[in-house]
Amino acid sequence: MGDNEGKRTLMNLKVQVTMRVLTIGTALACMVLMITNREVTSVYGIAFEAKYSDSSAFRYLVFAYIAIAAVTLLTLAWACLAVRRGGLIFALFFFDLLMTLTALSAFSAAMSEGYIGKYGNTHAGWLPICGYVHNYCNRVTLSLAFSFVSFLLLFILTVLTASAARRS
């Protein structure tokens, strides 16, 4: 029984480390794509520049994913300690839950901004801009895809950590 539990703990650690590294990678990819996203075009003879910093939702996404990458890096070390000490698992669960909710809120805010950029809002009189800045919109879409993958990984980590906390 003890040997089987030791194997389960080691497998859980491998899964935790792998998922946290993947989360850091997707968070960094999301952040870098958004930060470097910029396109200049001409609309009816007027120069127009699209960049992430013009949108508060996109700025929130970048800063949220900086925090998510940093905290996930810290919880990577914490997960290695929590395997040996059961009392640390609840704190790990708390940080995983906090980062999951942060990722969800940042993704939702940026997704709504991206939707308006792509389709506009006729009731408010906002026109879609993606017809003018194709590359900008494509990079926003790719950044949002990485953001969603980060959210899914964090959600699965939260469930795994909650399960581990319940067992300890």
Salt bridges, closest charged atoms under 4 A:
GLU49 OE2 - ARG38 NE 2.38
GLU49 OE1 - LYS51 NZ 3.78
ASP96 OD2 - ARG20 NH2 2.85
